[in-house]
Amino acid sequence: MDIAALIISILAVLFTGLSYAESKAANANSKNAIRTNKKMFRRQGIIDLHMAWNDVKEINPDKLVTPDIVRAVNAMSLTASLWNHDVIEKAILYQSYWNNYRKLYETLIDLDKQVPGKNETCKELVTNDIKRAYEAMKNVNLEKVITNL
């Protein structure tokens, strides 16, 4: 009986070890899948952002064109969301979109003119998220921006 109990105990330890090894392997596979999903999501974010900025034009304060303003605000809003929520590498956002973002922001924030067909001024279309991202980007030091490429 003692030998049977010993054999059962040894088998239990072996099966526990095998279960543990399988659990670790499954955990590693899960982490790899999560990493892959994050990379795909970030790439999709870059594609969406590129498409949003694709047709953005400069805003002429003397001749406001509503679709141009709406496109600009939408692109700025998406950029701000991606920046504020750390969805895409900040270095990429900064290097690719900061100059255009800054120019549009500084144009719109100073315009207290009503957007044709809207009940808002250009300045009012600049949301708190857009302002927050602008301030953060304006103060960025790219040497301190962490990238996980």
Backbone as CSV, one residue per row, in Angstrom:
resi,resn,N_x,N_y,N_z,CA_x,CA_y,CA_z,C_x,C_y,C_z
1,MET,0.794,-1.187,0.000,0.000,0.000,0.000,0.844,1.261,0.000
2,ASP,1.927,1.241,0.758,2.800,2.393,0.802,3.422,2.668,-0.567
3,ILE,3.755,1.598,-1.289,4.345,1.762,-2.616,3.307,2.352,-3.573
4,ALA,2.080,1.931,-3.494,1.006,2.454,-4.353,0.782,3.937,-4.075
5,ALA,0.788,4.301,-2.796,0.606,5.710,-2.427,1.776,6.543,-2.939
6,LEU,2.969,6.012,-2.841,4.155,6.702,-3.331,4.082,6.906,-4.849
7,ILE,3.683,5.872,-5.571,3.552,5.965,-7.034,2.491,6.999,-7.409
8,ILE,1.373,6.975,-6.693,0.294,7.949,-6.960,0.788,9.362,-6.672
9,SER,1.534,9.534,-5.598,2.078,10.855,-5.264,3.047,11.332,-6.332
10,ILE,3.903,10.435,-6.797,4.864,10.802,-7.842,4.136,11.186,-9.123
11,LEU,3.128,10.400,-9.485,2.342,10.709,-10.682,1.632,12.061,-10.537
12,ALA,1.120,12.332,-9.349,0.433,13.605,-9.111,1.396,14.771,-9.280
13,VAL,2.608,14.612,-8.752,3.622,15.661,-8.893,3.992,15.846,-10.363
14,LEU,4.158,14.763,-11.095,4.482,14.853,-12.522,3.378,15.561,-13.304
15,PHE,2.124,15.172,-13.042,1.010,15.808,-13.746,0.880,17.280,-13.369
16,THR,1.169,17.604,-12.130,1.143,19.003,-11.707,2.213,19.788,-12.459
17,GLY,3.397,19.202,-12.563,4.485,19.852,-13.300,4.134,20.048,-14.763
18,LEU,3.536,19.030,-15.377,3.117,19.143,-16.779,2.042,20.217,-16.942
19,SER,1.105,20.237,-16.024,0.043,21.256,-16.084,0.635,22.655,-15.952
20,TYR,1.593,22.797,-15.062,2.249,24.089,-14.869,2.981,24.511,-16.141
21,ALA,3.698,23.586,-16.762,4.429,23.894,-18.000,3.466,24.298,-19.114
22,GLU,2.354,23.576,-19.235,1.348,23.919,-20.251,0.741,25.283,-19.959
23,SER,0.521,25.575,-18.708,-0.040,26.865,-18.309,0.913,27.999,-18.691
24,LYS,2.209,27.813,-18.429,3.199,28.837,-18.794,3.249,29.028,-20.310
25,ALA,3.182,27.944,-21.057,3.210,28.036,-22.519,1.973,28.779,-23.023
26,ALA,0.825,28.478,-22.455,-0.413,29.158,-22.852,-0.331,30.643,-22.508
27,ASN,0.251,30.951,-21.377,0.413,32.346,-20.968,1.336,33.086,-21.933
28,ALA,2.421,32.453,-22.330,3.351,33.056,-23.294,2.658,33.283,-24.635
29,ASN,1.879,32.314,-25.082,1.133,32.462,-26.343,0.142,33.611,-26.249
30,SER,-0.504,33.728,-25.111,-1.466,34.799,-24.891,-0.782,36.162,-24.953
31,LYS,0.377,36.281,-24.316,1.119,37.546,-24.344,1.533,37.904,-25.767
32,ASN,1.967,36.916,-26.534,2.342,37.168,-27.932,1.142,37.637,-28.741
33,ALA,-0.013,37.031,-28.509,-1.229,37.433,-29.225,-1.619,38.863,-28.863
34,ILE,-1.508,39.215,-27.606,-1.832,40.574,-27.166,-0.877,41.578,-27.803
35,ARG,0.415,41.245,-27.830,1.408,42.119,-28.462,1.094,42.320,-29.943
36,THR,0.742,41.243,-30.616,0.403,41.318,-32.038,-0.835,42.193,-32.247
37,ASN,-1.850,42.018,-31.409,-3.065,42.832,-31.514,-2.764,44.308,-31.294
38,LYS,-1.898,44.613,-30.334,-1.533,46.007,-30.087,-0.835,46.603,-31.301
39,LYS,0.092,45.843,-31.882,0.794,46.336,-33.076,-0.179,46.598,-34.210
40,MET,-1.121,45.679,-34.419,-2.114,45.853,-35.487,-2.978,47.069,-35.210
41,PHE,-3.389,47.258,-33.953,-4.218,48.403,-33.587,-3.462,49.703,-33.823
42,ARG,-2.191,49.716,-33.440,-1.388,50.925,-33.647,-1.215,51.217,-35.130
43,ARG,-0.994,50.192,-35.923,-0.863,50.399,-37.367,-2.164,50.942,-37.939
44,GLN,-3.282,50.394,-37.485,-4.575,50.881,-37.958,-4.751,52.342,-37.570
45,GLY,-4.316,52.689,-36.359,-4.399,54.076,-35.924,-3.593,55.000,-36.813
46,ILE,-2.429,54.553,-37.242,-1.588,55.359,-38.136,-2.272,55.526,-39.487
47,ILE,-2.863,54.463,-39.984,-3.566,54.538,-41.273,-4.761,55.485,-41.171
48,ASP,-5.545,55.351,-40.110,-6.695,56.243,-39.910,-6.247,57.696,-39.802
49,LEU,-5.162,57.912,-39.091,-4.657,59.269,-38.914,-4.183,59.840,-40.253
50,HIS,-3.476,59.041,-41.011,-3.013,59.500,-42.324,-4.209,59.870,-43.205
51,MET,-5.229,59.050,-43.179,-6.424,59.332,-43.995,-7.116,60.612,-43.512
52,ALA,-7.146,60.831,-42.204,-7.782,62.032,-41.666,-7.043,63.301,-42.107
53,TRP,-5.726,63.228,-42.174,-4.931,64.399,-42.549,-4.784,64.552,-44.062
54,ASN,-5.177,63.546,-44.807,-4.955,63.519,-46.239,-5.493,64.746,-46.980
55,ASP,-6.686,65.180,-46.666,-7.298,66.292,-47.401,-7.422,67.571,-46.573
56,VAL,-6.650,67.680,-45.512,-6.710,68.880,-44.681,-5.982,70.020,-45.391
57,LYS,-6.666,71.161,-45.417,-6.102,72.340,-46.078,-5.855,73.428,-45.044
58,GLU,-5.018,74.384,-45.419,-4.813,75.535,-44.558,-6.111,76.326,-44.449
59,ILE,-6.297,76.960,-43.314,-7.494,77.775,-43.092,-7.145,79.235,-43.391
60,ASN,-7.916,79.828,-44.279,-7.744,81.239,-44.594,-8.695,82.020,-43.686
61,PRO,-8.178,82.763,-42.722,-9.040,83.489,-41.784,-9.969,84.497,-42.461
62,ASP,-9.604,84.960,-43.644,-10.428,85.944,-44.345,-11.517,85.302,-45.192
63,LYS,-11.383,84.009,-45.466,-12.369,83.319,-46.293,-12.570,81.910,-45.716
64,LEU,-13.456,81.804,-44.730,-13.673,80.530,-44.051,-14.486,79.576,-44.916
65,VAL,-13.981,78.359,-45.043,-14.649,77.303,-45.805,-14.998,76.202,-44.806
66,THR,-16.293,76.006,-44.570,-16.757,75.087,-43.525,-16.192,73.680,-43.659
67,PRO,-16.262,73.026,-44.823,-15.712,71.664,-44.904,-14.217,71.599,-44.567
68,ASP,-13.461,72.638,-44.937,-12.035,72.664,-44.618,-11.814,72.759,-43.109
69,ILE,-12.628,73.556,-42.460,-12.520,73.717,-41.005,-12.921,72.427,-40.299
70,VAL,-14.003,71.815,-40.743,-14.471,70.564,-40.129,-13.427,69.468,-40.299
71,ARG,-12.864,69.347,-41.507,-11.812,68.347,-41.739,-10.602,68.591,-40.837
72,ALA,-10.215,69.837,-40.726,-9.062,70.188,-39.897,-9.323,69.850,-38.431
73,VAL,-10.479,70.199,-37.933,-10.814,69.925,-36.529,-10.901,68.417,-36.294
74,ASN,-11.472,67.689,-37.234,-11.549,66.226,-37.088,-10.157,65.590,-37.054
75,ALA,-9.273,66.036,-37.931,-7.903,65.495,-37.953,-7.179,65.852,-36.659
76,MET,-7.364,67.068,-36.196,-6.742,67.486,-34.943,-7.306,66.700,-33.760
77,SER,-8.591,66.454,-33.795,-9.237,65.706,-32.712,-8.722,64.266,-32.653
78,LEU,-8.605,63.619,-33.811,-8.070,62.259,-33.846,-6.622,62.244,-33.378
79,THR,-5.836,63.191,-33.839,-4.437,63.282,-33.417,-4.351,63.474,-31.911
80,ALA,-5.187,64.352,-31.383,-5.203,64.614,-29.940,-5.577,63.358,-29.159
81,SER,-6.580,62.632,-29.629,-6.982,61.400,-28.940,-5.854,60.381,-28.924
82,LEU,-5.201,60.215,-30.063,-4.105,59.251,-30.142,-2.935,59.677,-29.263
83,TRP,-2.692,60.968,-29.188,-1.617,61.496,-28.335,-1.996,61.355,-26.858
84,ASN,-3.169,61.852,-26.501,-3.579,61.893,-25.096,-3.752,60.508,-24.483
85,HIS,-4.072,59.535,-25.308,-4.323,58.187,-24.784,-3.190,57.216,-25.120
86,ASP,-2.066,57.756,-25.593,-0.873,56.939,-25.863,-1.146,55.756,-26.774
87,VAL,-1.928,55.974,-27.809,-2.285,54.877,-28.705,-1.183,54.621,-29.729
88,ILE,-0.596,55.693,-30.225,0.482,55.596,-31.213,1.721,56.229,-30.588
89,GLU,2.876,55.764,-31.007,4.121,56.314,-30.481,4.121,57.832,-30.646
90,LYS,4.394,58.525,-29.571,4.359,59.986,-29.595,5.395,60.572,-30.549
91,ALA,6.520,59.910,-30.672,7.544,60.405,-31.594,7.019,60.424,-33.029
92,ILE,6.262,59.407,-33.393,5.687,59.343,-34.744,4.665,60.458,-34.936
93,LEU,3.788,60.635,-33.953,2.782,61.703,-34.043,3.454,63.069,-34.155
94,TYR,4.423,63.276,-33.314,5.098,64.566,-33.291,5.821,64.844,-34.608
95,GLN,6.607,63.893,-35.047,7.401,64.091,-36.258,6.530,64.220,-37.504
96,SER,5.439,63.497,-37.542,4.611,63.476,-38.756,3.551,64.570,-38.809
97,TYR,3.037,64.995,-37.644,1.863,65.863,-37.675,1.982,67.155,-36.875
98,TRP,3.028,67.313,-36.083,3.107,68.476,-35.213,3.056,69.791,-35.976
99,ASN,3.821,69.951,-37.033,3.852,71.243,-37.737,2.475,71.642,-38.259
100,ASN,1.787,70.723,-38.903,0.445,71.029,-39.413,-0.549,71.245,-38.268
101,TYR,-0.450,70.414,-37.250,-1.329,70.539,-36.079,-1.155,71.919,-35.449
102,ARG,0.108,72.319,-35.251,0.413,73.610,-34.627,-0.153,74.764,-35.450
103,LYS,0.092,74.739,-36.764,-0.384,75.825,-37.627,-1.908,75.945,-37.579
104,LEU,-2.582,74.812,-37.707,-4.045,74.853,-37.677,-4.561,75.303,-36.318
105,TYR,-3.961,74.772,-35.268,-4.379,75.141,-33.911,-4.247,76.645,-33.712
106,GLU,-3.086,77.173,-34.048,-2.836,78.596,-33.826,-3.728,79.475,-34.696
107,THR,-4.105,78.985,-35.849,-5.050,79.729,-36.691,-6.442,79.703,-36.072
108,LEU,-6.912,78.500,-35.715,-8.279,78.359,-35.215,-8.479,78.985,-33.838
109,ILE,-7.523,78.843,-32.958,-7.685,79.333,-31.587,-7.767,80.860,-31.544
110,ASP,-7.201,81.511,-32.564,-7.239,82.980,-32.622,-8.429,83.512,-33.407
111,LEU,-9.218,82.628,-34.001,-10.347,83.061,-34.835,-11.656,83.036,-34.051
112,ASP,-12.167,84.193,-33.796,-13.436,84.288,-33.082,-14.591,84.495,-34.068
113,LYS,-14.366,84.113,-35.316,-15.399,84.228,-36.351,-16.259,82.975,-36.353
114,GLN,-17.553,83.180,-36.619,-18.463,82.045,-36.709,-18.200,81.260,-37.989
115,VAL,-18.204,79.945,-37.848,-18.015,79.067,-39.000,-19.305,79.102,-39.814
116,PRO,-19.227,79.363,-41.117,-20.440,79.425,-41.946,-21.269,78.141,-41.817
117,GLY,-22.556,78.319,-41.503,-23.457,77.177,-41.381,-23.408,76.491,-40.025
118,LYS,-22.613,76.989,-39.121,-22.500,76.404,-37.780,-22.856,77.465,-36.749
119,ASN,-23.181,77.019,-35.562,-23.481,77.946,-34.472,-22.284,78.135,-33.559
120,GLU,-21.087,77.848,-34.084,-19.875,77.948,-33.283,-18.820,78.748,-34.026
121,THR,-17.954,79.348,-33.239,-16.815,80.032,-33.842,-15.698,79.014,-34.044
122,CYS,-14.716,79.400,-34.826,-13.562,78.515,-35.034,-12.919,78.188,-33.694
123,LYS,-12.780,79.191,-32.864,-12.162,79.023,-31.549,-12.936,78.017,-30.692
124,GLU,-14.253,78.047,-30.783,-15.090,77.139,-29.978,-14.981,75.686,-30.451
125,LEU,-14.578,75.475,-31.690,-14.421,74.111,-32.199,-13.163,73.423,-31.665
126,VAL,-12.261,74.207,-31.112,-11.034,73.644,-30.538,-11.379,73.099,-29.146
127,THR,-11.470,71.770,-29.064,-11.890,71.113,-27.819,-10.774,71.093,-26.777
128,ASN,-11.145,70.744,-25.564,-10.155,70.631,-24.493,-9.116,69.557,-24.808
129,ASP,-9.536,68.459,-25.455,-8.584,67.412,-25.844,-7.555,67.947,-26.829
130,ILE,-8.020,68.739,-27.779,-7.116,69.330,-28.774,-6.149,70.291,-28.083
131,LYS,-6.662,71.089,-27.154,-5.813,72.031,-26.408,-4.781,71.281,-25.569
132,ARG,-5.226,70.238,-24.901,-4.325,69.453,-24.049,-3.186,68.835,-24.867
133,ALA,-3.527,68.258,-26.008,-2.502,67.650,-26.863,-1.560,68.723,-27.406
134,TYR,-2.104,69.873,-27.767,-1.267,70.965,-28.275,-0.223,71.366,-27.238
135,GLU,-0.666,71.580,-26.009,0.258,71.980,-24.946,1.317,70.907,-24.711
136,ALA,0.905,69.652,-24.722,1.856,68.557,-24.497,2.857,68.468,-25.646
137,MET,2.381,68.588,-26.878,3.273,68.505,-28.033,4.211,69.708,-28.078
138,LYS,3.688,70.862,-27.709,4.496,72.078,-27.726,5.672,71.948,-26.753
139,ASN,5.470,71.226,-25.674,6.497,71.086,-24.647,7.294,69.790,-24.747
140,VAL,7.118,69.068,-25.842,7.762,67.763,-25.956,9.268,67.902,-26.150
141,ASN,9.948,66.961,-25.552,11.385,66.813,-25.773,11.538,65.402,-26.323
142,LEU,11.768,65.291,-27.622,11.783,63.985,-28.260,12.820,63.029,-27.685
143,GLU,13.848,63.554,-27.074,14.838,62.680,-26.466,14.265,61.917,-25.281
144,LYS,13.201,62.463,-24.682,12.581,61.818,-23.521,11.379,60.985,-23.889
145,VAL,10.944,61.046,-25.147,9.798,60.258,-25.586,10.246,58.810,-25.732
146,ILE,9.548,57.928,-25.046,9.892,56.512,-25.072,9.234,55.867,-26.275
147,THR,10.008,55.097,-27.014,9.437,54.376,-28.144,9.673,52.891,-27.959
148,ASN,8.669,52.123,-28.311,8.743,50.657,-28.228,8.569,50.079,-29.617
149,LEU,9.393,50.504,-30.534,9.222,50.048,-31.918,9.723,48.688,-32.124
